[in-house]
Amino acid sequence: MPDQDKKPVLHLLPAILTGAAALIASLTAVYVNVGHDKAAQPDKVVATPAPHAAASLPTTAAASSTPRALKLRLDRIAVQHDGSMGTTDWRFAVEMDGQPLFVFQQDDLDDTGGRNVVLPKDINSDVDLVPGKPSRIEVKAWRGSRLRLVEGEPDARGEGALTGAGALAPLAVAAAKPEKGAFILYFSAIPE
């Protein structure tokens, strides 16, 4: 291949740094979640009583099913494909177990390397989780268009599970054809 057809390695640096940042964030989330699981292990140890004494002991099932209050916050959006040439406006709706949590507009999303990570401000909601029972998180997204008169079906969607411990893996939201819109949403769940 002639030298004039090669792109400089420096051209790839923003994409490499963005990927490295996403990898570090994912590994940090896994480390934190695994660390919290290990710390919670002593609480889950239950002594098995003798068969004759089982009727006289109180059950701890009611205590373990008490909802836990968390603040679910959207930390960042990694844009893989914005769905058009240039920048694109998108509107996202986040639901938990079929109930709406929040809806927000994100303008000028760009899939160009180095510009493809967005840090939304103040996108959060209070949620109650039952320990041991995961909640289904669904994200629906509509691409902004001046020609759209009727809202209709979402252009992209994705879903994940928020565990009773408050862990949520990065959530992929994509259109049927990813080049029409594909994003990864990073959430954090903070105990209140």
Summary of the structure (lengths in Angstrom):
residues: 192
radius of gyration: 21.7
end to end distance: 58.4
largest distance: 84.9
contacts: 481
relative contact order: 0.20
helix: 27%
strand: 38%
